């Protein structure tokens, strides 16, 4: 048992997998942005269909949202802090353990 103060760092999760996804989504966003801009220009010149233009716009916006989602996952899932002053109990995972989303790592009980 270890005493902790509110907002004290309890543990960090390795976000390497999310960093890889983030790099992939950045590249996907760049590709879809270029495709959207090219399709928009062609559409404005009446050389592209409305359907293709709308599809390119949707895919560009979707890629942007995918990147934001991954960045949020990295920021939200990397560090966990004590919600209140208390005692750490029931540690079920230690450094180097693989943890599935939603699984309990430890508990903090109030003093």
Buried (B, 14 or more C-beta within 10 A) or exposed (E): EEEBEEEBEBBEBEBEEBEEBBEEBBEBBEEBBEBBEEBBEBBEEEEBEEEEBEBBBEBBEEBBEBBEEBBEBBEEBEEBEBEEBBBBEEBEBEEEEEEEEEEEBBEBEEE
